[in-house]
């Protein structure tokens, strides 16, 4: 069976741009409908595809690193800058939400929307299980036999996967840098999320130094909130948040370089 590869997308509609970031084991399909919705509202957007994701074999995902993914984020941001967009906001789901926060510590943004962004996970098996589930689904779509799938999945039984280790490092790094974030922030979280430590939204809220910040809870949504039952409400809320940002004034909040000790996050 020939799999259609998810690809990066760019929707150009207005002079306000949003960098959209997908999650771990996900792809740009996770945020495509949000991009289309924002396009209808006059916002441009770009969504990069992280290395090892999309149509790449799961073995490539297992061996990719957080540096690979972060490079995709920076390239996406630079693409929008090269297209002439002076003001950029960032919105990301899951790992993309963590990266949106990291970007806010290193680059000028007008606002940031972390959606179901994990600063901790339900348990130590959560991420390895995500990788295994992704690998199994990929191989089923390839129409491999059960025997072939079971044989190939044996390589995914070791929890010391570079991808998992890299994700945990980036989460730890971002957790320690939250105090640098001063731009307006809308934290989006599904109440039925079975992936993250549910203290994560409050940790983000307490850690960032933004004068304008809020947490929006969605009672009937899980982890991939942009595709869940309340996605239309999420899209509208993200749009309303973007409408309140300062897109006109030349003054932008530059991330602080001051270092302070942050509380340790356990998962």
C-alpha positions as CSV (number, residue, x, y, z in Angstrom):
1,X,0.0,0.0,0.0
2,X,1.4,3.4,-1.0
3,X,1.2,5.8,1.9
4,X,0.6,9.5,1.1
5,X,3.2,11.5,2.9
6,X,2.1,14.3,5.2
7,X,4.0,17.4,4.2
8,X,4.8,20.9,5.5
9,X,2.2,23.4,4.5
10,X,2.0,27.2,4.1
11,X,-1.3,29.0,3.9
12,X,-1.0,32.7,3.0
13,X,-3.9,35.0,3.7
14,X,-2.8,38.1,5.5
15,X,0.2,39.9,7.0
16,X,-0.2,38.2,10.4
17,X,1.6,34.9,10.6
18,X,1.3,31.9,12.9
19,X,3.9,29.1,13.1
20,X,2.0,25.9,13.7
21,X,3.9,23.0,15.3
22,X,2.8,19.3,15.4
23,X,3.4,16.8,18.2
24,X,5.6,13.7,18.9
25,X,4.6,10.8,16.6
26,X,2.2,13.2,14.9
27,X,2.5,15.2,11.7
28,X,1.1,18.3,10.1
29,X,-2.3,16.8,9.7
30,X,-2.7,17.5,13.5
31,X,-2.8,21.2,12.9
32,X,-3.9,21.5,9.3
33,X,-7.6,22.2,10.0
34,X,-6.5,25.0,12.5
35,X,-4.3,26.4,9.7
36,X,-7.3,26.4,7.3
37,X,-9.5,28.0,9.9
38,X,-7.0,30.8,10.5
39,X,-6.6,31.3,6.8
40,X,-10.3,32.0,6.5
41,X,-9.9,34.5,9.3
42,X,-7.1,36.4,7.4
43,X,-4.1,34.8,9.1
44,X,-1.1,33.2,7.3
45,X,0.5,30.1,8.7
46,X,3.3,27.7,8.2
47,X,3.7,24.2,9.6
48,X,7.1,22.4,9.3
49,X,7.3,18.6,9.5
50,X,9.8,17.3,12.0
51,X,12.4,14.7,11.0
52,X,11.3,11.1,11.5
53,X,7.6,12.0,11.4
54,X,5.0,11.8,8.7
55,X,5.7,9.0,6.2
56,X,9.2,8.2,7.6
57,X,9.6,4.6,8.8
58,X,9.2,4.4,12.6
59,X,12.8,3.3,12.9
60,X,13.8,6.8,11.7
61,X,11.6,8.4,14.3
62,X,13.1,6.2,17.0
63,X,16.6,7.4,16.1
64,X,15.8,11.1,15.5
65,X,16.7,13.7,18.1
66,X,15.3,16.8,19.7
67,X,18.0,18.8,17.9
68,X,16.6,17.5,14.6
69,X,13.1,18.6,15.5
70,X,14.2,21.9,16.9
71,X,16.0,22.6,13.6
72,X,12.7,22.1,11.8
73,X,11.1,24.7,14.1
74,X,13.8,27.3,13.5
75,X,13.6,26.7,9.8
76,X,9.8,27.2,9.9
77,X,10.2,30.4,11.8
78,X,12.9,31.6,9.3
79,X,10.7,30.7,6.4
80,X,8.0,33.1,7.6
81,X,10.6,35.8,8.2
82,X,12.0,35.3,4.7
83,X,8.5,35.7,3.3
84,X,8.4,39.1,4.9
85,X,6.3,38.5,7.9
86,X,7.5,40.9,10.6
87,X,5.1,39.7,13.4
88,X,4.8,36.0,14.2
89,X,2.9,34.0,16.8
90,X,3.5,30.4,17.6
91,X,1.0,27.6,18.4
92,X,1.8,24.0,18.9
93,X,0.2,20.8,20.0
94,X,1.9,18.4,22.5
95,X,5.7,18.5,21.7
96,X,4.9,21.3,19.4
97,X,3.5,23.2,22.4
98,X,6.7,22.7,24.2
99,X,8.6,24.0,21.2
100,X,6.4,27.0,21.0
101,X,7.4,27.8,24.5
102,X,11.1,27.3,23.7
103,X,10.8,29.6,20.7
104,X,9.3,32.3,22.9
105,X,12.5,32.2,25.0
106,X,14.8,32.6,22.0
107,X,13.0,34.6,19.3
108,X,10.7,37.6,19.1
109,X,7.0,36.5,19.1
110,X,3.8,38.4,19.5
111,X,2.2,35.6,21.4
112,X,2.3,31.8,22.1
113,X,-0.3,29.1,22.3
114,X,0.9,25.8,23.9
115,X,-1.8,23.2,23.5
116,X,-1.6,20.1,25.7
117,X,2.1,20.8,26.2
118,X,3.7,18.2,28.5
119,X,6.1,19.3,31.3
120,X,5.6,15.8,32.7
121,X,3.9,12.6,31.6
122,X,1.5,10.1,33.2
123,X,4.2,7.6,33.8
124,X,7.6,6.4,32.5
125,X,6.0,4.1,29.9
126,X,3.9,6.8,28.2
127,X,6.5,7.8,25.6
128,X,7.9,4.4,24.7
129,X,4.3,3.2,24.4
130,X,3.5,6.1,22.0
131,X,6.5,5.1,19.8
132,X,5.4,1.4,19.8
133,X,1.8,2.3,18.9
134,X,3.0,4.6,16.2
135,X,5.3,1.9,14.8
136,X,2.5,-0.8,14.9
137,X,0.0,1.5,13.1
138,X,2.6,2.4,10.4
139,X,3.4,-1.3,9.7
140,X,-0.3,-2.2,9.6
141,X,-0.9,0.5,7.0
142,X,1.9,-1.2,5.0
143,X,-0.2,-4.3,5.1
144,X,2.5,-6.4,6.7
145,X,1.5,-9.7,8.3
146,X,1.1,-10.0,12.1
147,X,4.2,-12.2,12.2
148,X,6.2,-9.5,10.4
149,X,4.9,-6.7,12.6
150,X,5.7,-8.6,15.8
151,X,9.1,-9.4,14.6
152,X,9.9,-5.8,13.6
153,X,8.4,-4.4,16.8
154,X,10.9,-6.3,18.8
155,X,13.4,-3.5,18.1
156,X,11.1,-1.1,20.0
157,X,11.1,-2.9,23.3
158,X,14.1,-1.1,24.6
159,X,12.9,2.0,26.5
160,X,16.3,3.8,25.9
161,X,15.2,5.2,22.5
162,X,17.1,8.3,21.4
163,X,13.8,10.0,20.5
164,X,12.3,9.4,23.9
165,X,15.5,10.5,25.7
166,X,15.7,13.6,23.4
167,X,12.1,14.6,24.2
168,X,12.6,14.3,27.9
169,X,15.7,16.5,27.6
170,X,13.9,19.2,25.7
171,X,11.0,19.2,28.2
172,X,13.5,19.5,31.1
173,X,15.3,22.4,29.3
174,X,12.0,24.3,28.6
175,X,10.8,23.8,32.1
176,X,13.9,25.5,33.4
177,X,13.5,28.5,31.0
178,X,9.9,29.4,31.5
179,X,10.8,32.5,33.4
180,X,12.1,34.0,30.2
181,X,8.7,34.1,28.6
182,X,7.0,37.5,28.7
183,X,4.8,37.5,25.7
184,X,1.0,36.9,25.9
185,X,0.3,33.2,26.4
186,X,-2.9,31.1,26.0
187,X,-2.5,27.7,27.5
188,X,-4.9,25.2,26.0
189,X,-5.6,21.9,27.7
190,X,-8.0,19.0,27.3
191,X,-9.4,17.6,30.5
192,X,-9.4,14.0,29.1
193,X,-5.7,14.1,28.1
194,X,-4.2,10.7,29.0
195,X,-0.7,11.5,28.0
196,X,0.6,14.4,30.1
197,X,0.9,15.1,33.8
198,X,-2.1,17.3,34.3
199,X,-0.1,19.7,36.5
200,X,1.7,20.8,33.4
201,X,-0.7,23.7,32.5
202,X,-0.5,25.2,35.9
203,X,3.3,24.8,36.0
204,X,3.5,26.7,32.7
205,X,1.1,29.4,33.9
206,X,3.1,29.9,37.2
207,X,6.5,29.7,35.5
208,X,6.1,32.2,32.7
209,X,6.4,36.0,33.4
210,X,3.8,37.1,30.9
211,X,1.5,40.0,32.0
212,X,-1.3,38.5,29.9
213,X,-1.7,34.7,30.4
214,X,-4.6,32.3,30.7
215,X,-5.5,28.6,30.8
216,X,-8.4,27.4,28.8
217,X,-9.8,24.0,29.8
218,X,-11.8,21.8,27.4
219,X,-13.8,19.2,29.4
220,X,-14.5,16.8,26.5
221,X,-11.1,16.8,24.8
222,X,-8.1,14.5,24.9
223,X,-4.4,15.0,24.0
224,X,-4.7,15.9,20.3
225,X,-7.2,18.6,21.0
226,X,-7.0,20.1,17.5
227,X,-8.7,17.0,16.1
228,X,-11.1,16.2,19.0
229,X,-14.8,16.9,19.7
230,X,-14.2,20.5,20.8
231,X,-11.8,21.4,18.0
232,X,-14.2,24.1,16.6
233,X,-14.2,25.8,20.0
234,X,-10.4,25.5,20.2
235,X,-10.0,27.1,16.7
236,X,-12.3,30.0,17.7
237,X,-10.5,30.5,21.0
238,X,-7.1,30.5,19.4
239,X,-8.4,33.1,16.8
240,X,-9.9,35.3,19.5
241,X,-6.5,35.2,21.4
242,X,-4.6,36.1,18.3
243,X,-7.0,39.0,17.7
244,X,-6.0,40.5,21.1
245,X,-2.3,40.5,20.4
246,X,-0.3,43.6,19.4
247,X,0.3,43.2,15.7
248,X,0.7,46.9,14.9
249,X,3.2,48.4,17.4
250,X,6.8,48.0,16.4
251,X,7.8,47.2,20.0
252,X,8.3,43.5,20.6
253,X,9.2,41.7,23.8
254,X,12.7,40.3,23.4
255,X,13.4,37.1,25.5
256,X,15.4,37.8,28.6
257,X,18.8,36.1,28.9
258,X,18.7,36.2,32.7
259,X,19.2,32.8,34.2
260,X,17.4,31.7,37.4
261,X,17.0,28.3,39.0
262,X,13.7,26.6,38.2
263,X,12.0,23.9,40.1
264,X,12.8,20.3,39.0
265,X,10.0,18.6,37.1
266,X,9.5,14.9,37.6
267,X,7.8,12.4,35.3
